[in-house]
Amino acid sequence: MKKPELLSPAGNMECLYAAINAGADAIYLGGKVFGARSFAGNFSNEELVEAIKYAHVYGVKIYVTVNTVVYEEEVDTFLKYVDFLHKNNVDALIIQDLGMMDLLRKTYPNLELHASTQMNVHNAEGVKFLSDLGLKRVVLARETNIEKIREIKKSVNCELEVFAHGALCLSYSGQCLMSSLIGGRSGNRGTCSQCCRMPYSLINGFAELNKDKYLLSTKDLNTLEHLSELIESGVDSLKIEGRMKRPEYVYLITKIYRNAIDNYFAGKKLFTEKDIIEMKKMFNREFTKGFLFNEDNDNFTNPFRPNHIGVKIGNVISKNRIKLTADIIQGDGIRIIGSKDTGLILNKIYKNKKLVNKAFKGDIIDVEFKENVSDGDVVLTSSKEQLDRIDKELSINKKIKVDIDIVNIGNNIKVTLTDYKNIVCIEKNIVEKALKGGTSHNRIIEQLTKFGNTPFQVNKVTSSLENNIFISIKELNDLRREIVGSLIDKRCYKIDYVKKDYMINLPDFKCENVYSVLLENSKDYSLIKDLNVDTIYSEDFIDDIRYVKRLPRVNFDLFDESGKLLVGDIGSLAKYKNYITDFNFNITNSYAVAFMHSIGALKVTLSYELKPFQIKKIIDKYHERYNKHPNIEVIISSTPEVMISKYNMLRQYKINNAYLKDSFNNKFKVKYNNNLMTIYNFKKIVLDDDYFSMGVNSLRIHLEDNTDLELLRKLVK
């Protein structure tokens, strides 16, 4: 059985060093542009070059995230950035944008591409579709369960990557518009404001069912207990989330999973209870095994706190007094969870009125709170001992074991260095016959193996040296530097840079000005059946030549369908032929429109996130580049779906509809249908720009209420 790759995050150089020291096989990171974590430290171009070289010396791969959608005006900058990465030997790019995927696979045939989880791939058809296009790997949607993963792996010849640990999104990745439509900070553009970590009240009718709770805040994924199943499923890469996390976090989580994977293949116990406690001390929002391992719906979120929970270490028993249930030391961070939360760093600890630097389970201690606290739990939020220990381990760089062989014959000395994969050999004419005191064999070996700050550590030395020889120390040092440099060069492999012309075959659509309507309820068909609309979308069958069936955008199993379809997932692009693509493919540039038409899309719906001038630019560039007209649809009236989730928070109340109310009193409709929870924007979007003059062919209205009906009647009269 193949050992899966352990893939760790790095938000900066310190995290990269931490991941490598802890045993990561590969690291994913982002530059300053086009990455889905804009608020991580991220890497400058100079740092990216350094990171790639450093990682390759240690046999670690680097995958760079370019997993945002790309706007038309950014394409040239995007290509220059990718060109730079390719020339500097990046191992792969993680990508979301379908237009850029098509452009890159054709332009750079030697550049490895991985489909981001933002593509929302969750079925075998989707994986095979991307694999057939040349993508090496697909990062599956985090909602894909282990049974489905096994099934997919058996049916495709493509690498699969799954998230094994860290923060989860409530919504399917790439399908969340909440942050974008509320505050203009798009998750698809790397600037998510984490609306899911905010407090909400749940409203049903006039009843407030749950007030100011973190109803959308997920627990953190932890798969250690099920790691054997993940390995045995055949997945190729296990991914740790955390590009926003500190180096100590990256090191600890990577090390624990590294040991667990290695222990599995050594037939040992994978982990200990201490490992779980160490993880909880470092960071947790409580743990879940996620939908990956069919976690119960009620154990997926933590409505009480959206940040670090910590580990319980005691209880407040009176003002400033705590009874400990675990050991603590000076410098630890604690928080009291009671009627009002407060926290502090334990700079002073009193035991029996004496100042101490540590205390133990069962002790009663006094601390100096800045405000009054009531009885409640005390939790550890940062462990000084843990952080000090990890920082000490991080101060010692990882070493690569090498064997060295030293031979001299006459005036020549030959040194061979191997890391068991690469071999370098250098022979120099620097040996002289000693006239007085020669250079001892031990001194020669000592100088040639003085690797110091290099990445290497001698494992085995063999030598065959003549007596009475002299080699200057300078010559020996120069020889050592040269052979070490040669081995480093060999380990820093080169990826052949090839650039080709982008080509694509496209149909030419006629220019037209038509309207389409999406029925939220097929019973409303009678209201619009006599109107001059071109297309009628509905999930339910309607006996009308204009009818197009709308498929769910999450389809773990794709069934045979006939007739025209409105599709919303990548697997459907492979399964069906007579289709229109929906808004959730996040189409934001002319290359993406062209790609969709090239594979058979009859009509392409643009993203909600585009402004009118960007839509015009897409169409103008399409005309300019391809000398053909696209068939584009824009949604001009709807209450957009801002989240779609496998989690159902309505279940415990036994209701299918409700509203979420945020701190600004905005109300978001929540519905549960087709085993999915959908959250809608708090307000309707109505656009009145002249899209037809821009070259848009079709305008869509979602029929939700009488105002939509009036608008439709006005437009098609």
C-alpha positions as CSV (number, residue, x, y, z in Angstrom):
1,M,0.0,0.0,0.0
2,K,1.3,3.4,-1.0
3,K,2.0,5.8,1.9
4,P,0.0,9.0,1.4
5,E,1.6,12.4,1.2
6,L,1.4,14.6,4.2
7,L,0.6,18.1,3.0
8,S,1.1,21.0,5.5
9,P,0.2,24.7,5.4
10,A,2.6,27.6,5.5
11,G,1.5,31.2,5.8
12,N,5.1,32.5,6.1
13,M,8.7,31.3,6.0
14,E,8.7,30.4,9.7
15,C,5.7,28.1,9.1
16,L,7.5,26.5,6.1
17,Y,10.6,25.7,8.3
18,A,8.3,24.3,11.0
19,A,6.4,22.1,8.5
20,I,9.7,20.7,7.0
21,N,11.2,20.1,10.5
22,A,8.0,18.2,11.5
23,G,8.1,15.9,8.5
24,A,5.8,17.2,5.9
25,D,6.1,15.6,2.4
26,A,4.7,18.7,0.7
27,I,3.7,22.3,1.6
28,Y,1.0,24.5,0.2
29,L,1.3,28.2,0.4
30,G,0.3,31.4,-1.3
31,G,2.0,34.4,-2.8
32,K,0.8,38.0,-2.4
33,V,-1.8,37.6,-5.1
34,F,-4.5,35.1,-6.3
35,G,-4.5,33.0,-3.1
36,A,-7.7,32.2,-1.1
37,R,-6.1,33.3,2.1
38,S,-5.3,37.0,1.5
39,F,-5.0,37.7,5.3
40,A,-2.3,35.1,5.9
41,G,1.3,36.4,5.9
42,N,1.9,34.9,2.5
43,F,5.1,35.0,0.4
44,S,6.7,37.7,-1.7
45,N,8.2,36.6,-5.0
46,E,11.7,36.5,-3.5
47,E,10.4,34.4,-0.6
48,L,8.7,32.0,-3.0
49,V,12.0,31.4,-4.8
50,E,13.7,30.8,-1.5
51,A,10.9,28.6,-0.2
52,I,10.9,26.4,-3.3
53,K,14.7,25.9,-3.2
54,Y,14.8,25.3,0.5
55,A,12.0,22.7,0.4
56,H,13.4,20.9,-2.6
57,V,16.8,20.5,-0.8
58,Y,14.8,18.6,1.9
59,G,12.8,16.6,-0.6
60,V,9.6,18.5,0.1
61,K,7.3,19.6,-2.7
62,I,5.8,23.1,-2.9
63,Y,2.2,23.7,-4.2
64,V,1.3,27.4,-4.7
65,T,-2.4,28.4,-4.3
66,V,-3.7,30.4,-7.2
67,N,-7.2,29.4,-6.2
68,T,-9.2,32.6,-6.5
69,V,-11.5,33.5,-9.4
70,V,-9.7,35.9,-11.8
71,Y,-11.3,39.0,-13.3
72,E,-10.7,39.9,-17.0
73,E,-8.5,42.8,-16.2
74,E,-6.2,40.6,-14.1
75,V,-5.5,37.8,-16.6
76,D,-2.2,39.3,-17.9
77,T,-0.9,39.7,-14.3
78,F,-2.0,36.2,-13.5
79,L,-0.1,34.8,-16.4
80,K,3.1,36.6,-15.6
81,Y,2.8,35.3,-12.0
82,V,2.3,31.8,-13.1
83,D,5.1,32.1,-15.6
84,F,7.4,33.2,-12.8
85,L,6.4,30.3,-10.6
86,H,6.9,27.7,-13.4
87,K,10.3,29.1,-14.2
88,N,11.2,28.7,-10.5
89,N,10.3,25.0,-10.4
90,V,7.0,25.1,-8.4
91,D,5.8,21.5,-8.1
92,A,2.1,22.3,-8.8
93,L,-0.5,25.1,-8.7
94,I,-3.8,24.7,-6.8
95,I,-6.5,26.4,-9.0
96,Q,-10.2,27.2,-8.8
97,D,-10.9,29.3,-11.9
98,L,-12.1,27.1,-14.8
99,G,-11.0,29.7,-17.4
100,M,-7.5,29.9,-16.0
101,M,-7.3,26.2,-15.7
102,D,-8.0,25.8,-19.4
103,L,-5.6,28.6,-20.3
104,L,-2.8,27.1,-18.1
105,R,-3.2,23.5,-19.2
106,K,-2.8,24.5,-22.8
107,T,-0.1,27.2,-22.3
108,Y,2.1,25.3,-19.9
109,P,1.9,21.5,-20.6
110,N,4.6,20.7,-18.0
111,L,3.0,22.6,-15.2
112,E,1.1,20.3,-12.8
113,L,-2.3,21.6,-11.8
114,H,-4.4,20.5,-8.9
115,A,-8.2,21.3,-8.7
116,S,-8.9,23.3,-5.5
117,T,-11.6,22.2,-3.1
118,Q,-13.1,25.5,-4.2
119,M,-14.2,23.7,-7.4
120,N,-16.6,21.7,-5.3
121,V,-15.8,18.3,-6.8
122,H,-17.6,15.5,-5.0
123,N,-18.4,12.7,-7.5
124,A,-16.4,10.4,-9.8
125,E,-17.7,12.1,-12.9
126,G,-16.2,15.4,-11.8
127,V,-12.8,13.9,-10.9
128,K,-12.6,12.0,-14.2
129,F,-13.6,15.2,-16.2
130,L,-10.8,17.2,-14.7
131,S,-8.3,14.3,-15.0
132,D,-9.2,13.9,-18.7
133,L,-8.3,17.6,-19.1
134,G,-4.9,16.9,-17.7
135,L,-5.2,17.8,-14.1
136,K,-2.9,15.6,-11.9
137,R,-4.9,15.9,-8.7
138,V,-8.4,16.8,-7.3
139,V,-8.9,18.2,-3.8
140,L,-12.3,16.7,-3.0
141,A,-15.1,18.7,-1.3
142,R,-14.8,18.3,2.5
143,E,-18.3,16.9,2.7
144,T,-17.4,13.8,0.6
145,N,-17.7,10.8,2.9
146,I,-15.2,8.0,3.2
147,E,-17.4,5.5,1.4
148,K,-17.7,7.9,-1.6
149,I,-14.0,8.5,-1.6
150,R,-13.3,4.8,-1.8
151,E,-15.8,4.5,-4.7
152,I,-14.2,7.4,-6.5
153,K,-10.7,6.2,-6.0
154,K,-11.5,2.8,-7.5
155,S,-13.1,4.3,-10.6
156,V,-10.6,7.1,-11.6
157,N,-6.9,7.3,-12.5
158,C,-6.3,10.6,-10.7
159,E,-4.7,11.6,-7.4
160,L,-7.1,12.5,-4.7
161,E,-6.4,14.9,-1.8
162,V,-8.6,15.2,1.3
163,F,-8.5,17.5,4.3
164,A,-7.6,15.6,7.4
165,H,-7.3,18.3,10.1
166,G,-8.3,21.9,10.8
167,A,-11.0,24.4,10.3
168,L,-14.0,23.6,8.2
169,C,-16.4,25.8,6.2
170,L,-20.1,25.4,6.9
171,S,-20.9,26.0,3.2
172,Y,-19.5,23.9,0.4
173,S,-16.2,25.5,-0.6
174,G,-16.5,27.8,-3.6
175,Q,-20.3,28.0,-3.1
176,C,-20.4,30.7,-0.4
177,L,-21.3,34.2,-1.4
178,M,-22.3,35.5,2.1
179,S,-19.2,37.6,2.8
180,S,-19.1,38.9,-0.7
181,L,-22.8,40.0,-0.9
182,I,-22.9,41.4,2.6
183,G,-19.7,43.3,2.7
184,G,-17.9,43.0,-0.6
185,R,-15.2,40.6,0.8
186,S,-15.4,37.5,-1.3
187,G,-14.4,34.1,-0.3
188,N,-13.8,33.3,-3.9
189,R,-11.3,36.2,-4.0
190,G,-9.5,35.3,-0.8
191,T,-10.9,38.0,1.5
192,C,-13.7,36.1,3.4
193,S,-14.8,38.0,6.5
194,Q,-15.9,34.7,8.1
195,C,-19.6,35.5,8.5
196,C,-20.0,31.9,9.7
197,R,-18.0,32.8,12.9
198,M,-20.5,35.6,13.8
199,P,-23.4,35.3,16.3
200,Y,-27.0,34.8,14.9
201,S,-30.4,34.3,16.3
202,L,-32.8,31.7,14.7
203,I,-36.3,33.0,14.1
204,N,-39.3,30.9,13.2
205,G,-42.4,32.9,12.7
206,F,-42.5,35.3,15.7
207,A,-40.5,32.9,17.9
208,E,-36.8,33.4,18.6
209,L,-35.5,29.9,18.9
210,N,-31.9,30.5,19.7
211,K,-30.5,34.0,20.5
212,D,-27.1,35.3,19.6
213,K,-25.4,31.9,19.3
214,Y,-22.6,31.0,16.8
215,L,-25.0,28.9,14.8
216,L,-22.8,28.6,11.7
217,S,-19.5,28.1,13.4
218,T,-18.1,24.6,12.8
219,K,-15.9,22.6,15.1
220,D,-12.4,21.7,13.8
221,L,-11.8,18.5,11.8
222,N,-9.7,15.8,13.5
223,T,-9.3,12.5,11.8
224,L,-6.6,10.8,13.9
225,E,-9.0,8.2,15.2
226,H,-9.9,7.3,11.6
227,L,-6.5,7.7,9.9
228,S,-6.3,4.0,9.1
229,E,-9.5,4.2,7.1
230,L,-8.2,7.2,5.2
231,I,-4.9,5.5,4.4
232,E,-6.7,2.3,3.3
233,S,-9.1,4.3,1.1
234,G,-6.1,4.9,-1.2
235,V,-6.1,8.7,-1.1
236,D,-2.9,10.2,-2.3
237,S,-2.6,13.2,0.0
238,L,-3.7,14.1,3.5
239,K,-4.1,17.9,4.0
240,I,-3.8,19.9,7.1
241,E,-5.7,23.2,7.1
242,G,-4.0,26.3,8.6
243,R,-2.3,28.9,6.5
244,M,-3.5,31.5,9.1
245,K,-1.9,29.6,12.0
246,R,1.3,30.1,13.9
247,P,4.5,28.1,13.3
248,E,4.1,26.2,16.5
249,Y,0.6,25.0,15.4
250,V,1.9,23.9,12.0
251,Y,4.8,22.0,13.7
252,L,2.7,20.2,16.3
253,I,-0.1,19.1,14.0
254,T,2.3,18.0,11.2
255,K,4.4,16.1,13.7
256,I,1.5,14.2,15.2
257,Y,0.1,13.2,11.8
258,R,3.6,12.4,10.5
259,N,4.1,10.0,13.4
260,A,0.6,8.5,13.0
261,I,1.1,7.8,9.3
262,D,4.6,6.3,9.9
263,N,3.2,4.2,12.9
264,Y,0.5,2.8,10.7
265,F,3.0,1.4,8.2
266,A,5.2,0.2,11.0
267,G,2.3,-1.7,12.6
268,K,2.4,0.5,15.7
269,K,-0.3,2.4,17.7
270,L,-1.0,5.5,15.7
271,F,-1.4,8.1,18.4
272,T,-1.8,8.5,22.2
273,E,-4.3,10.4,24.3
274,K,-1.4,12.9,25.0
275,D,-1.4,13.7,21.3
276,I,-5.1,14.8,21.5
277,I,-4.5,16.9,24.6
278,E,-1.5,18.5,22.9
279,M,-3.7,19.4,19.9
280,K,-6.4,20.8,22.2
281,K,-3.9,22.9,24.0
282,M,-2.5,24.4,20.8
283,F,-5.9,25.2,19.2
284,N,-9.4,23.7,19.0
285,R,-13.0,24.8,18.6
286,E,-13.8,21.3,19.9
287,F,-13.2,18.5,17.4
288,T,-15.4,16.7,14.9
289,K,-14.7,13.9,12.5
290,G,-16.8,15.8,9.9
291,F,-19.0,14.6,7.2
292,L,-15.9,12.8,6.0
293,F,-16.6,10.2,8.6
294,N,-20.4,10.7,8.8
295,E,-20.3,12.8,11.9
296,D,-23.7,13.3,13.5
297,N,-25.3,16.6,12.4
298,D,-25.5,17.8,16.0
299,N,-21.7,17.4,16.5
300,F,-20.6,19.5,13.6
301,T,-20.9,23.0,15.0
302,N,-20.0,24.7,18.2
303,P,-22.7,27.4,18.8
304,F,-21.1,28.6,22.1
305,R,-17.7,29.9,20.9
306,P,-16.2,30.5,17.5
307,N,-12.5,30.6,18.6
308,H,-10.0,28.6,20.7
309,I,-11.8,26.5,23.3
310,G,-8.7,25.5,25.2
311,V,-8.4,22.6,27.8
312,K,-10.1,22.7,31.1
313,I,-7.7,23.0,34.0
314,G,-9.9,24.0,37.0
315,N,-12.8,25.9,38.5
316,V,-13.2,29.3,40.1
317,I,-14.2,28.6,43.7
318,S,-14.2,32.2,44.9
319,K,-12.9,35.6,43.9
320,N,-9.4,35.2,42.5
321,R,-9.2,31.6,43.7
322,I,-9.0,28.6,41.5
323,K,-8.9,24.9,42.3
324,L,-6.8,23.1,39.7
325,T,-7.6,19.9,37.9
326,A,-4.4,20.0,35.9
327,D,-0.9,21.4,36.3
328,I,0.0,25.0,35.3
329,I,3.1,27.1,35.1
330,Q,3.9,30.8,35.2
331,G,3.3,32.3,31.7
332,D,0.4,30.1,30.8
333,G,-2.7,31.8,29.3
334,I,-6.1,31.1,30.9
335,R,-9.7,32.1,30.3
336,I,-12.6,31.8,32.7
337,I,-15.8,30.7,31.1
338,G,-18.7,31.9,33.4
339,S,-21.4,34.5,33.3
340,K,-18.8,36.8,31.7
341,D,-15.6,35.6,30.0
342,T,-12.3,37.0,31.0
343,G,-8.7,35.9,30.5
344,L,-5.1,36.7,31.5
345,I,-1.6,35.5,31.3
346,L,-0.5,33.9,34.6
347,N,2.4,36.3,35.4
348,K,1.8,35.7,39.1
349,I,0.6,32.6,40.9
350,Y,0.1,32.5,44.6
351,K,-0.1,29.2,46.6
352,N,-0.7,29.5,50.3
353,K,0.0,33.2,49.9
354,K,3.4,32.5,48.5
355,L,4.5,33.4,45.0
356,V,5.3,30.2,43.0
357,N,6.2,29.6,39.3
358,K,4.1,26.4,39.0
359,A,1.2,24.6,40.6
360,F,-0.2,21.1,40.3
361,K,-3.5,19.2,40.0
362,G,-5.5,19.5,43.2
363,D,-3.8,22.8,44.3
364,I,-5.8,25.9,45.2
365,I,-4.2,29.0,43.8
366,D,-4.8,32.7,43.8
367,V,-4.4,34.9,40.7
368,E,-5.0,38.6,40.1
369,F,-8.0,39.1,37.9
370,K,-8.5,42.6,36.5
371,E,-12.3,42.2,36.9
372,N,-14.7,40.3,39.1
373,V,-15.4,36.7,38.1
374,S,-18.1,34.3,39.1
375,D,-17.8,30.6,39.6
376,G,-17.1,28.8,36.3
377,D,-14.7,26.7,34.3
378,V,-11.1,27.7,33.9
379,V,-9.5,26.7,30.6
380,L,-5.9,26.8,29.4
381,T,-5.6,28.8,26.2
382,S,-1.9,28.8,25.8
383,S,0.7,26.5,27.4
384,K,4.1,28.1,28.0
385,E,5.7,24.7,28.5
386,Q,4.3,23.5,25.1
387,L,5.4,26.6,23.2
388,D,8.8,26.6,24.8
389,R,9.3,23.0,24.0
390,I,8.3,23.4,20.4
391,D,10.4,26.5,19.9
392,K,13.4,24.6,21.2
393,E,12.7,21.8,18.7
394,L,12.3,24.3,15.9
395,S,15.7,25.8,16.7
396,I,17.3,22.6,15.5
397,N,17.2,22.3,11.7
398,K,16.3,18.9,10.2
399,K,19.3,17.1,8.8
400,I,19.5,14.8,5.7
401,K,21.7,11.7,6.3
402,V,24.5,11.1,3.8
403,D,27.3,8.7,3.2
404,I,30.7,9.9,2.2
405,D,33.6,7.9,0.6
406,I,37.1,9.4,0.4
407,V,39.8,7.8,-1.7
408,N,43.3,9.1,-2.8
409,I,45.7,7.7,-5.4
410,G,48.9,9.6,-5.9
411,N,48.1,13.3,-6.3
412,N,44.4,12.8,-6.7
413,I,41.7,12.7,-4.1
414,K,38.1,11.5,-5.0
415,V,35.2,12.2,-2.8
416,T,31.8,10.6,-3.3
417,L,28.7,11.9,-1.5
418,T,25.2,10.2,-1.6
419,D,21.9,10.8,0.0
420,Y,20.8,7.3,-1.1
421,K,19.0,8.8,-4.1
422,N,21.5,11.1,-5.7
423,I,25.2,10.6,-6.0
424,V,27.9,13.2,-6.7
425,C,31.5,12.6,-7.2
426,I,34.4,15.1,-7.4
427,E,38.1,14.3,-8.1
428,K,40.8,16.9,-7.5
429,N,44.6,17.0,-8.1
430,I,45.4,18.6,-4.7
431,V,47.4,15.9,-2.9
432,E,51.2,16.4,-2.3
433,K,53.7,14.1,-0.7
434,A,54.5,15.2,2.8
435,L,58.0,16.5,3.3
436,K,57.7,16.8,7.1
437,G,54.4,16.4,9.0
438,G,51.6,15.3,6.7
439,T,47.8,15.8,7.0
440,S,46.5,13.0,9.1
441,H,43.7,10.8,7.8
442,N,41.5,11.9,10.7
443,R,42.0,15.6,9.8
444,I,41.2,15.0,6.2
445,I,38.0,13.2,7.2
446,E,37.1,15.8,9.8
447,Q,37.5,18.7,7.3
448,L,35.5,16.9,4.6
449,T,32.6,16.0,6.9
450,K,32.4,19.3,8.7
451,F,28.9,20.0,7.4
452,G,27.9,22.4,10.1
453,N,25.0,24.6,8.9
454,T,24.5,22.6,5.7
455,P,21.4,20.4,5.4
456,F,23.5,17.3,5.7
457,Q,24.6,15.0,8.5
458,V,27.1,12.2,8.0
459,N,25.7,8.7,8.5
460,K,28.7,6.6,7.3
461,V,32.3,7.4,6.3
462,T,34.5,5.1,4.3
463,S,38.0,6.0,3.2
464,S,41.1,4.7,1.6
465,L,44.0,7.2,2.0
466,E,47.7,6.8,1.5
467,N,50.2,7.6,4.2
468,N,52.5,10.6,4.3
469,I,50.3,12.9,2.2
470,F,49.6,16.6,2.6
471,I,46.5,18.5,1.6
472,S,46.0,22.1,2.6
473,I,43.0,22.9,4.9
474,K,41.9,25.5,2.4
475,E,41.8,22.9,-0.4
476,L,39.8,20.5,1.8
477,N,37.3,23.2,2.8
478,D,36.9,24.2,-0.9
479,L,36.4,20.6,-1.9
480,R,33.8,20.1,0.9
481,R,31.9,23.2,-0.2
482,E,31.9,22.1,-3.8
483,I,30.6,18.6,-3.2
484,V,27.9,19.8,-0.8
485,G,26.9,22.4,-3.4
486,S,26.8,19.8,-6.1
487,L,24.5,17.6,-4.0
488,I,22.2,20.5,-3.2
489,D,22.0,21.3,-6.9
490,K,21.0,17.7,-7.6
491,R,18.3,17.8,-5.0
492,C,17.0,21.1,-6.4
493,Y,15.6,19.4,-9.4
494,K,14.5,21.4,-12.5
495,I,11.0,21.2,-14.1
496,D,11.2,21.7,-17.8
497,Y,9.7,25.0,-18.8
498,V,7.6,24.7,-21.9
499,K,5.2,27.4,-23.2
500,K,2.8,26.9,-26.0
501,D,0.1,29.0,-27.7
502,Y,-3.5,28.9,-26.3
503,M,-6.0,27.5,-28.8
504,I,-9.7,26.7,-28.6
505,N,-12.5,25.8,-30.9
506,L,-15.8,27.7,-30.2
507,P,-19.3,27.9,-31.7
508,D,-20.7,31.3,-32.7
509,F,-24.0,32.2,-31.1
510,K,-26.4,34.8,-32.6
511,C,-27.0,38.0,-30.7
512,E,-30.5,38.0,-29.1
513,N,-32.4,39.8,-26.3
514,V,-34.4,37.2,-24.4
515,Y,-35.6,36.6,-20.9
516,S,-35.7,33.5,-18.7
517,V,-37.4,32.8,-15.5
518,L,-36.6,30.4,-12.6
519,L,-39.6,29.1,-10.7
520,E,-39.1,28.6,-7.0
521,N,-42.4,26.7,-7.1
522,S,-43.6,24.9,-10.2
523,K,-47.2,25.8,-9.2
524,D,-46.3,29.4,-10.3
525,Y,-46.1,28.2,-13.9
526,S,-49.7,29.3,-14.5
527,L,-48.6,32.9,-13.8
528,I,-46.0,33.1,-16.5
529,K,-47.0,30.5,-19.1
530,D,-48.4,33.1,-21.5
531,L,-45.5,35.5,-21.1
532,N,-42.9,35.9,-23.8
533,V,-40.0,34.2,-22.0
534,D,-37.4,32.1,-23.8
535,T,-36.6,29.6,-21.0
536,I,-38.4,28.4,-17.9
537,Y,-36.2,26.8,-15.2
538,S,-37.7,24.5,-12.6
539,E,-36.7,21.5,-10.5
540,D,-40.1,20.0,-11.2
541,F,-41.2,18.9,-14.6
542,I,-43.3,21.4,-16.6
543,D,-45.0,20.4,-19.8
544,D,-43.7,23.3,-21.9
545,I,-41.2,23.3,-24.8
546,R,-39.3,26.1,-23.0
547,Y,-38.8,24.0,-19.9
548,V,-35.2,23.4,-18.6
549,K,-34.8,21.1,-15.6
550,R,-32.6,22.7,-12.8
551,L,-30.4,20.1,-11.2
552,P,-29.1,20.5,-7.6
553,R,-25.5,21.8,-7.5
554,V,-24.5,19.1,-5.1
555,N,-24.9,15.6,-6.7
556,F,-23.0,12.8,-5.1
557,D,-24.8,10.5,-7.5
558,L,-25.6,11.6,-11.0
559,F,-28.6,10.0,-12.6
560,D,-29.6,9.8,-16.3
561,E,-31.5,12.8,-17.5
562,S,-33.0,13.8,-20.8
563,G,-33.9,17.2,-22.3
564,K,-32.2,20.5,-21.5
565,L,-30.6,20.9,-18.1
566,L,-29.4,23.8,-15.9
567,V,-26.4,22.3,-14.2
568,G,-24.3,23.4,-11.2
569,D,-21.5,20.9,-10.5
570,I,-18.5,19.8,-12.5
571,G,-19.6,16.2,-12.7
572,S,-22.6,17.3,-14.6
573,L,-20.3,18.8,-17.3
574,A,-19.1,15.3,-18.0
575,K,-22.3,13.4,-17.5
576,Y,-24.7,15.5,-19.7
577,K,-24.6,17.1,-23.1
578,N,-27.6,19.4,-23.5
579,Y,-27.0,21.9,-20.7
580,I,-26.8,25.5,-19.5
581,T,-24.3,26.3,-16.7
582,D,-25.6,28.1,-13.5
583,F,-24.2,31.0,-11.5
584,N,-22.3,28.8,-9.0
585,F,-19.5,27.9,-11.5
586,N,-18.2,31.4,-10.5
587,I,-17.6,32.5,-14.1
588,T,-15.7,35.8,-14.0
589,N,-13.6,36.1,-17.2
590,S,-13.9,35.5,-21.0
591,Y,-11.6,32.4,-20.8
592,A,-14.1,30.7,-18.5
593,V,-17.0,31.5,-20.8
594,A,-15.0,30.2,-23.8
595,F,-14.1,27.0,-21.9
596,M,-17.7,26.3,-21.0
597,H,-18.8,26.8,-24.6
598,S,-15.9,24.6,-25.9
599,I,-17.2,21.7,-23.9
600,G,-20.8,22.1,-24.9
601,A,-22.5,24.6,-22.7
602,L,-25.4,26.1,-24.6
603,K,-25.6,29.2,-22.4
604,V,-23.3,30.4,-19.6
605,T,-24.6,32.2,-16.5
606,L,-22.1,34.7,-15.0
607,S,-21.2,35.1,-11.3
608,Y,-23.2,37.3,-9.0
609,E,-19.9,38.9,-8.0
610,L,-19.4,40.8,-11.3
611,K,-20.1,44.5,-11.7
612,P,-21.6,45.8,-15.0
613,F,-18.3,47.2,-16.3
614,Q,-16.7,43.8,-15.8
615,I,-19.5,42.0,-17.7
616,K,-19.0,44.4,-20.6
617,K,-15.2,43.8,-20.5
618,I,-15.7,40.0,-20.6
619,I,-17.9,40.2,-23.7
620,D,-15.6,42.8,-25.5
621,K,-12.6,40.6,-24.9
622,Y,-14.4,37.6,-26.1
623,H,-15.3,39.3,-29.3
624,E,-11.7,40.6,-29.7
625,R,-10.0,37.3,-29.0
626,Y,-12.3,34.8,-30.6
627,N,-14.1,36.9,-33.2
628,K,-17.3,35.2,-32.1
629,H,-20.3,36.0,-29.9
630,P,-20.9,34.2,-26.5
631,N,-24.3,33.1,-25.2
632,I,-24.3,34.8,-21.8
633,E,-27.0,35.0,-19.1
634,V,-27.1,37.4,-16.2
635,I,-29.4,37.1,-13.2
636,I,-31.1,40.5,-12.7
637,S,-33.6,39.8,-10.0
638,S,-33.3,37.2,-7.2
639,T,-32.6,36.7,-3.6
640,P,-29.2,34.9,-4.0
641,E,-28.3,31.6,-2.3
642,V,-25.3,32.7,-0.2
643,M,-24.6,29.3,1.4
644,I,-25.4,25.7,0.7
645,S,-24.5,23.1,3.4
646,K,-24.7,19.5,4.2
647,Y,-25.3,20.6,7.8
648,N,-28.9,21.1,8.8
649,M,-29.3,23.4,11.9
650,L,-33.1,23.3,11.6
651,R,-33.3,19.6,12.4
652,Q,-33.2,19.9,16.2
653,Y,-36.3,22.2,15.9
654,K,-38.1,19.9,13.5
655,I,-38.7,22.7,11.0
656,N,-37.8,23.1,7.4
657,N,-37.8,26.9,7.2
658,A,-36.6,29.8,9.4
659,Y,-34.6,33.0,9.4
660,L,-31.2,33.8,10.7
661,K,-30.9,37.3,12.2
662,D,-27.5,38.9,12.5
663,S,-26.3,41.7,14.8
664,F,-27.5,44.3,12.3
665,N,-31.0,42.8,12.3
666,N,-30.6,41.5,8.8
667,K,-32.8,38.4,8.2
668,F,-31.5,35.5,6.1
669,K,-34.0,32.9,5.0
670,V,-33.0,29.3,5.7
671,K,-34.5,26.4,3.9
672,Y,-33.9,22.6,4.1
673,N,-34.6,20.7,0.9
674,N,-33.1,17.8,-1.0
675,N,-30.9,17.0,2.0
676,L,-29.2,20.3,1.9
677,M,-29.6,23.5,3.9
678,T,-29.7,26.7,1.8
679,I,-29.2,30.2,3.3
680,Y,-30.4,33.1,1.2
681,N,-29.2,36.7,1.2
682,F,-31.1,39.1,3.5
683,K,-32.1,41.3,0.6
684,K,-33.1,40.9,-3.0
685,I,-30.8,41.9,-5.8
686,V,-32.5,43.8,-8.7
687,L,-30.3,45.1,-11.5
688,D,-31.5,47.6,-14.1
689,D,-28.3,48.2,-16.2
690,D,-28.7,47.9,-20.0
691,Y,-27.0,44.4,-20.3
692,F,-28.4,43.8,-23.7
693,S,-26.4,46.7,-25.1
694,M,-23.3,45.1,-23.6
695,G,-23.9,41.9,-25.6
696,V,-25.6,39.8,-22.9
697,N,-28.1,37.5,-24.7
698,S,-30.3,36.5,-21.8
699,L,-31.6,38.1,-18.6
700,R,-33.0,35.8,-15.8
701,I,-35.5,36.6,-13.1
702,H,-36.1,34.3,-10.1
703,L,-39.9,34.3,-9.5
704,E,-40.2,34.7,-5.7
705,D,-43.0,37.2,-5.2
706,N,-45.4,39.6,-6.9
707,T,-42.7,42.2,-7.5
708,D,-40.8,39.7,-9.6
709,L,-43.9,38.9,-11.6
710,E,-44.6,42.6,-12.2
711,L,-41.0,43.1,-13.3
712,L,-41.2,40.2,-15.7
713,R,-44.5,41.4,-17.2
714,K,-43.0,44.9,-17.6
715,L,-39.9,43.6,-19.4
716,V,-41.5,41.1,-21.8
717,K,-44.6,43.2,-22.7
